[in-house]
Structure formats: C-alpha cells, structure tokens
Amino acid sequence: MAPRSKQLCIWLAISALVALIAIPLWGPMRIAWHCYQLHENAAREQAEVVEKLPNETFALRVIDGPHVGEVCTADTSVAIYDATEIGESLEVVYVAWKPGECELSSTVEASGWIIWFMVAVIGSILAGLIALGVTLSRSFTLPVNPKRRMRADPAEIRCHVCGEAMEEGYLPLVSAIQWREIGEPIGLPHALKGLAGTVGWRGRPRLHAFRCSACEVVSFQYGKPSDDRPGQR
Ligand SMILES: [Zn+2]
C-alpha cells in the first residue's frame, strides 16, 4: 500500500473513532451544559427548609430574593439531606421556567464540576486519538536512518553464505534482541533486557544492517550509539 493510502486509512480510522465518541456524547453534553448555564446565570436566593420530603427532596420557601414567599422543591444528596434540619436556610437557584422547582446552589456547583470533568476526560481522549494519528501518519512518511552506521563500504559487504552483495537497511526494533550461546539456558527473556543498544527505553532502536534476501541472512551491529568502539561511525 502506498504511504499516502496508508495515511488516508489512518486518518479515516481516527476520524471514525473520534466521531464514534463525539457524536453520541454531543447531544447529552450540550443539554447538560445548557441546563448548567441556565442555573448558573439565574439569581441566587435564600430559602428556608419547610419540610423534608422522601427521596432526598426538600420543600423550601424563598425568604430573600426576587421570588420571596414562593415555595419550591429541590433534590439533593443523601449527605446534605441528612445534615440539614427543618428551618435551616440554604442558598437556592429559583428556576423561572420550572415553576415550583428550585436547585440548591451546592447541586449547581457540583453539576458544574462534573460537566468540566467530563469535558476534560472526553477532550483528553480525543486529543490522545489525534496525537496517535499524527504519530502513525509520521511513521509512514518520515524518512528515517539508523542512528549510526557500521564502518564499512556498503558496496563491499558480502553475504557470508552465498558471497553475493547485500542490501543496506536498518532494523527497527519493537523489543530487545536476546543473545544466548549454543547450549546456554534461555532464562527469562523479556523486552527490557537484551544486547546493548537494543532496549527501547526511549524511542525505538534502529540498527544499521545488511540483508541477503536469497539466503535470508541479516548482518547488523548492536551497541549503544555513544560507545566509541572500532567498527562503527
Ligand atoms: Zn546470501
């Protein structure tokens, strides 16, 4: 597949994932934000608890504010319901478009925090997807070379099996390369321990290599790029 087609596939897949997350959430989040804004921008008034109704609901009478004298009901949390006595004064938002209903200021504040938290989580997921798209897209188009090269003339490198010229390239590693002598126990090979310079703590190691595709033989050099040893440049 051509790099451009791969890029197109990557961005189509990323766009589909973004749409899969964003489209179903857009409606509910917009309504939640709209409700929060309506409550947030409404006048704050003081109301007295006149009755504790079932299901964590208060009956309140507004005692100070534009709706003084009016009675409304408000839902709350179990903790606030249990801690509040009849006759106590609470700050409420009286919602003109829902006569007889009000929201406790504490509920409005909590809803605001939940909405901002949701926006942050969804935003982070979408940003992560876009970052993944950029990384994948670059990995298919950005020309890359090995970090260092063997001190050898590529034209003179010969396959030690058939003696033919070898193709120059590099090995991008996804895991450390393990080395054992013949007969040595295998132990517990894992990705974070192996030959020097093949463990990818930061980024993916790239080893300068020569390949004979007829014999399926690869010759490569390992070691840390900072090591000043003969046989490398
Ligand atoms: Zn060969």
Residues whose N, C-alpha, C, O or C-beta is under 5 A from the ligand:
A	BS01	ZN	C159 V161 C162 G163 C212 C215
